[in-house]
């Protein structure tokens, strides 16, 4: 993949198959190709963040001391549920 700038508008080459998918999604979603790409990139970014968080959580759960510390902290916060305040 390479990028160039033409008339102050950045362009990026994509494979023909990706272009076909982009065209299809753009038409189906009734959005511009730029908007479809923005949504796809944001979705991928969020997926990666969640994957990293899940991996960190799993790593913490494999450590008995860290897991017990986490559970104790959650239990301490759970006591605030009975404070009589309304939940929003």
C-alpha positions in Angstrom: 0.0 0.0 0.0 1.4 3.4 -0.9 0.0 6.9 -0.3 0.4 10.0 -2.4 -1.1 13.5 -2.2 -2.9 15.1 -5.1 -4.4 18.6 -4.8 -4.0 18.4 -1.0 -6.1 15.3 -0.9 -4.4 12.2 0.4 -4.9 9.1 -1.7 -4.1 5.5 -0.9 -4.0 2.5 -3.3 -6.1 -0.5 -2.4 -6.5 -3.9 -4.0 -9.3 -4.3 -6.6 -11.1 -6.8 -4.3 -11.1 -4.3 -1.5 -12.3 -1.6 -3.8 -15.2 -3.8 -4.8 -16.1 -4.4 -1.2 -15.8 -0.6 -0.5 -18.1 0.2 -3.4 -20.7 -2.4 -2.2 -20.7 -1.2 1.4 -20.9 2.4 0.3 -23.9 1.7 -1.8 -25.6 -0.6 0.7 -25.0 1.8 3.6 -25.8 4.9 1.6 -22.6 6.5 2.8 -19.6 7.9 1.0 -16.6 5.7 0.6 -14.7 8.0 2.9 -17.3 7.5 5.6 -17.3 3.7 5.1 -13.5 3.7 5.5 -13.7 5.9 8.6 -16.2 3.5 10.2 -14.1 0.5 9.2 -10.9 2.0 10.6 -12.6 3.1 13.9 -14.1 -0.4 14.3 -10.7 -2.0 13.8 -9.1 0.4 16.3 -11.7 -0.4 18.9 -11.4 -4.1 18.3 -7.6 -3.9 18.9 -8.2 -1.9 22.1 -10.7 -4.5 23.4 -8.4 -7.4 22.3 -5.5 -5.8 24.3 -7.8 -5.3 27.3 -9.0 -8.9 27.2 -5.5 -10.2 26.9 -4.4 -8.1 29.9 -7.4 -9.3 31.9 -6.7 -12.9 31.1 -3.0 -12.4 32.1 -4.1 -10.9 35.4 -6.5 -13.8 36.0 -3.6 -16.3 35.5 -1.8 -14.6 38.4 -3.5 -15.7 41.7 -2.2 -12.7 43.7 -3.2 -10.2 41.1 -6.6 -11.9 40.6 -7.3 -11.9 44.4 -6.4 -8.2 44.7 -8.7 -7.4 41.8 -11.6 -9.4 43.3 -11.1 -7.6 46.6 -11.2 -4.2 45.0 -14.4 -5.1 43.0 -16.0 -6.4 46.2 -15.1 -3.1 48.0 -16.7 -1.1 45.2 -19.8 -3.4 45.2 -20.6 -2.2 48.7 -21.5 1.2 47.2 -24.5 -0.4 45.4 -26.3 -0.4 48.8 -25.7 3.2 49.5 -29.3 4.2 48.9 -28.5 6.4 45.9 -30.4 6.0 42.7 -28.5 4.5 39.8 -28.6 6.4 36.5 
